[in-house]
Amino acid sequence: MFKHTASVPISNFSDRPNHLPMEGGALNAGYTSVDALAYVSNQLGNHGLIYREDWWWEGMGSDKLRLCFREEKHKVLIGLMGSTA
């Protein structure tokens, strides 16, 4: 269903520190990758893409988000987002 994949550096979309300097917080996933995924999701939505219909988050490595798209032409939107860092 989502055949067209893109692997993009997390650092292109977030410069947020990965962990808070205090106890507590949410999950141990780290804030940087979650912040980047939220940013990418918002931008793709602003371009009219619907999660689970037009694109899918496949996962993440230590420094990259893996995204899948139904149509290859939608991968170009990742490059148009620019950098927030």
Secondary structure, DSSP 8 states (H G I E B T S, - for coil): ---EEEEEEGGGT----SS-SSS--S-TT-HHHHHHHHHHHHHHHHTT--BTTTEEEEEE-SSEEEEEESSGGGGHHHHHT----
